[in-house]
Amino acid sequence: MNAEPEASRRVYSYLGPAGTFTEAALAQVHEARGQEWRPVRNVGEALADVVEGRSDAAMIAIENSVDGGVTTTQDALATMPGLRIVGEYLVPVNFVLVGRPGTRLEDVTVVAAHPVAYGQSLQWLTTNLPGHEHVPAASNVASALGLVDGTSGADAAVAAPGVVEHHEYEVLAEDIGDNPNAVTRFVLVSRVTEAPAPTGADKTSLIVELPEDHPGALLEMLEQFATRGINLSLLASRPIGDELGRYRFVVDADGHIQDERMADALLGLRRFSPKVVFLGSYPRADRAIVRYPQRYSDEVFVEARDWLRGLIAGEPEV
């Protein structure tokens, strides 16, 4: 099979270098296979690649089941125009302890690790290496690469399992994460485009700012969803940054913008909020069908709208 011409290949940015959890998320994207993968240093660079046309899409982490929302991603999506989330992907998060070839676990006294990875494997490290010293690293892969070039001064590193596929290391221990159920949620972001068609198992992501500060403002925002039978799977606040006490809210709502109840909620938010950023409607990673009471079905919204039109037009009620 001939390789695809370079000019027609799509480019995907991801947090590199090779071996990161972000690369593992990108590997789940069927249409990205065989295309060009562009490793970058941070979320801002990945999204700038998309906005400025260097990449067709970027894979970025947005939420972790242990540490919550990835604030740098949330803030970037809130402030960088022209972006859409087109898919989400889940990656189980666990770690391995690696060393240079020939290293033994009993010889390890200094461990390099990204602070988040260190925090999520601290119980194992404390139990098995009680006297170790921690050297912070910029990323899960950087911790391991520092062993190779000697820059970290560490004997071993906490790293993503994928790192051993790209470099030669001694695996000193596997599955050292303290929470075996830890998962990171990643999103694939492109330039503004039409939302994928509804599947029945969809999610809509939004950024919503509250109007002037007054009692019940947050409740009024939440009512836009509750009164239409829409469940929220994520609600996180982030400071807007212009003054104290001003916040925007990151919202993940079950459903698709083409659902009547979701469209109606967005209209309500538009009337209520000084700024609503639509980040996208896309299939849920778990493919779980969104359930809701019959009174919030599309048919009920359409019937109510037709009823109102009939009243305005002077048609007799049936």
C-alpha positions in Angstrom: 0.0 0.0 0.0 1.5 3.3 -1.1 2.1 6.0 1.5 -0.3 9.0 1.4 1.2 12.0 -0.3 2.7 14.4 2.2 0.6 17.4 1.0 -2.7 15.6 1.7 -1.7 14.3 5.2 -3.5 15.7 8.2 -1.5 17.1 11.1 -2.4 16.4 14.7 -0.7 18.3 17.6 -0.3 16.6 21.0 1.7 17.1 24.2 5.0 15.3 23.5 7.4 13.9 23.3 6.4 10.3 22.2 5.2 8.1 25.1 2.9 10.5 26.8 -0.7 9.8 27.9 -1.8 12.4 25.3 -0.1 10.3 22.6 -2.1 7.3 23.9 -5.3 9.3 23.5 -4.4 10.3 20.0 -3.8 6.7 19.1 -7.6 6.1 19.7 -8.5 8.5 16.9 -9.1 6.3 13.9 -8.8 9.1 11.3 -5.4 10.2 12.8 -3.7 6.9 12.1 -1.1 7.2 9.4 -1.2 10.9 9.5 1.4 13.4 10.9 1.6 13.7 14.6 3.2 16.9 15.8 4.6 16.8 19.4 4.4 20.2 21.3 5.4 21.4 24.7 2.1 22.7 26.2 -1.6 23.1 25.7 -1.3 26.7 24.5 1.1 25.7 21.7 -1.2 22.8 20.7 -4.2 25.1 20.4 -2.2 27.8 18.7 -1.2 25.2 16.1 -4.9 24.7 15.3 -5.9 28.4 15.3 -2.9 29.4 13.1 -3.3 26.5 10.7 -0.2 24.5 11.5 -2.4 21.5 12.6 -5.8 20.3 11.6 -6.6 19.3 15.2 -5.0 19.0 18.7 -5.4 16.4 21.4 -5.4 17.9 24.9 -6.2 16.7 28.5 -9.2 18.5 30.0 -10.1 16.5 33.1 -8.7 13.9 35.5 -10.8 11.7 37.8 -8.3 12.3 40.7 -7.3 15.9 40.3 -10.4 17.3 38.5 -10.3 19.8 35.7 -7.1 20.7 33.8 -7.3 24.5 34.4 -4.8 25.5 31.8 -6.9 23.8 29.2 -10.2 25.2 30.5 -8.7 28.8 30.5 -7.3 28.4 27.0 -10.6 27.2 25.5 -12.3 30.1 27.2 -10.1 32.7 25.8 -8.9 31.4 22.4 -11.6 32.0 19.7 -12.3 29.8 16.7 -12.1 26.3 18.4 -14.4 23.4 18.6 -14.3 20.1 20.5 -15.1 17.3 18.1 -14.5 14.2 20.2 -13.5 12.9 23.7 -11.3 10.0 24.7 -10.5 8.3 28.0 -7.1 7.0 29.0 -6.5 4.9 32.1 -3.7 6.6 34.1 -1.1 4.4 35.7 2.6 4.7 36.0 5.8 2.6 35.9 9.1 3.2 37.7 11.9 3.0 35.2 15.7 3.3 35.4 18.7 3.1 33.2 19.5 -0.5 32.0 21.0 -2.5 34.9 19.4 -0.4 37.7 18.0 -2.3 40.6 15.1 -1.1 42.7 17.1 -1.4 45.9 19.7 1.1 44.5 17.2 3.9 43.9 17.5 6.9 46.2 16.5 9.8 43.9 13.2 9.6 41.9 12.3 12.1 39.1 8.6 12.6 38.5 6.2 15.2 37.3 4.5 16.6 40.5 1.0 15.3 39.5 2.4 11.8 38.8 4.4 11.9 42.0 1.3 12.8 44.0 -0.6 10.0 42.4 2.0 7.4 43.2 3.2 8.7 46.5 1.8 5.8 48.6 3.7 3.2 46.6 6.9 5.2 46.6 6.7 5.8 50.4 6.1 2.1 51.0 8.7 0.7 48.7 11.3 3.6 48.7 10.8 5.2 52.1 14.0 7.2 52.0 13.8 8.5 48.4 14.3 12.1 47.3 11.9 13.6 44.7 13.2 15.6 41.8 10.4 17.4 39.9 10.2 17.0 36.2 8.4 19.0 33.5 6.4 16.0 32.2 6.0 12.3 32.6 8.3 11.6 29.7 10.8 14.3 30.6 11.3 12.5 33.9 12.4 9.4 32.1 14.5 11.2 29.4 16.4 12.9 32.2 17.8 9.5 33.1 19.2 9.0 29.7 21.0 12.4 29.3 21.8 12.6 33.0 20.2 16.0 33.5 17.9 14.9 36.3 20.5 13.4 38.6 17.9 10.7 39.5 18.3 7.0 39.7 14.8 6.2 38.5 11.7 8.0 37.1 7.9 7.7 37.4 6.7 7.7 33.8 3.8 6.7 31.6 4.0 3.1 30.5 4.2 4.1 26.8 7.7 5.5 27.3 9.2 2.0 27.3 8.0 1.6 23.7 10.2 4.5 22.5 13.3 4.2 24.7 15.3 1.5 26.4 14.7 1.4 30.2 14.9 -1.0 33.0 11.3 -1.4 34.3 11.7 -1.5 38.0 8.0 -1.7 38.9 4.6 -1.6 37.1 1.2 -0.3 38.2 2.6 2.0 40.9 -0.3 4.4 40.8 -2.2 4.7 44.1 -5.6 4.8 42.4 -6.2 1.9 40.0 -9.3 3.6 38.7 -7.7 6.9 37.7 -8.7 8.1 34.2 -7.8 11.2 32.2 -10.3 12.6 29.8 -8.9 14.1 26.6 -10.6 16.1 23.9 -9.8 16.5 20.2 -10.0 20.2 19.2 -10.3 21.5 15.6 -11.1 24.9 14.1 -14.8 25.9 14.1 -16.7 23.3 12.2 -20.2 21.8 12.0 -21.0 19.6 15.0 -20.9 15.9 14.4 -24.4 14.4 13.9 -26.3 13.4 17.1 -25.7 9.8 18.2 -28.0 9.7 21.2 -24.9 9.4 23.4 -23.6 13.0 23.2 -22.1 15.7 25.3 -22.2 19.5 24.9 -19.4 21.7 26.3 -19.8 25.4 27.1 -18.2 28.3 28.9 -20.7 30.5 30.6 -20.2 33.8 32.4 -22.6 35.1 35.0 -24.2 38.6 34.6 -23.7 41.2 37.3 -23.2 39.7 40.8 -26.5 39.2 42.6 -28.0 36.6 44.9 -29.2 33.5 42.9 -27.2 34.3 39.7 -25.6 30.8 39.7 -29.0 29.2 40.4 -30.5 31.1 37.5 -27.8 29.7 35.2 -28.4 26.1 36.5 -32.1 26.5 36.0 -31.6 26.9 32.2 -30.6 23.2 32.3 -32.7 21.8 35.1 -36.0 23.1 33.8 -35.3 21.3 30.5 -34.3 18.0 32.0 -30.6 18.3 31.1 -28.0 16.6 33.3 -24.6 18.3 33.9 -21.6 16.0 34.1 -19.2 18.8 34.8 -19.5 22.2 36.4 -16.3 24.0 37.3 -15.6 27.7 38.1 -12.6 29.6 36.8 -11.7 33.3 37.6 -12.2 35.6 34.6 -9.2 37.6 35.8 -10.4 41.2 35.4 -11.3 41.6 39.0 -11.9 39.7 42.2 -15.1 37.7 42.5 -15.7 37.4 38.7 -15.9 33.8 37.5 -16.8 31.9 34.4 -18.2 28.4 34.5 -17.0 25.4 32.5 -20.1 23.2 31.7 -20.5 19.7 30.3 -24.1 18.9 29.6 -25.6 15.6 28.5 -27.1 15.9 25.0 -26.5 17.5 21.6 -27.1 21.0 20.3 -29.5 19.6 17.8 -31.7 18.2 20.6 -34.7 20.5 21.1 -34.1 20.7 24.9 -30.4 21.6 24.5 -31.1 24.2 21.8 -33.8 25.7 24.1 -31.3 25.8 27.0 -28.7 27.5 24.9 -31.3 30.2 23.9 -32.0 30.7 27.6 -28.3 31.0 28.4 -27.9 33.5 25.6 -30.6 35.7 27.1 -29.2 35.3 30.6 -25.4 35.4 30.2 -23.2 38.3 28.9 -21.0 35.7 27.2 -21.6 32.1 26.2 -18.9 30.1 24.4 -20.1 27.0 22.6 -17.2 24.6 22.6 -19.0 21.8 20.8 -21.4 18.8 20.8 -19.7 15.5 20.3 -20.1 11.7 21.0 -19.4 10.7 24.6 -16.3 8.6 25.1 -18.3 5.9 27.0 -21.0 5.9 24.3 -23.6 5.8 27.1 -27.1 6.7 25.8 -28.4 9.9 27.4 -31.7 9.1 29.2 -34.3 11.8 30.1 -38.0 11.9 31.0 -40.5 11.8 28.2 -41.7 15.3 29.0 -38.4 16.6 27.8 -38.4 14.7 24.4 -37.9 16.6 21.2 -41.6 15.8 20.2 -42.9 17.6 23.3 -40.8 20.8 22.6 -42.0 20.8 18.9 -45.6 20.3 19.9 -45.4 23.1 22.4 -43.9 25.4 19.8 -46.5 24.5 17.2 -49.3 25.1 19.8 -47.9 28.6 20.5 -47.8 29.4 16.8 -51.4 28.3 16.4 -52.4 30.6 19.3 -50.7 33.6 17.7 -52.3 32.7 14.3 -55.7 32.5 15.7 -56.2 28.8 14.9 -58.8 26.9 16.9 -57.4 24.7 19.6 -57.8 20.9 19.0 
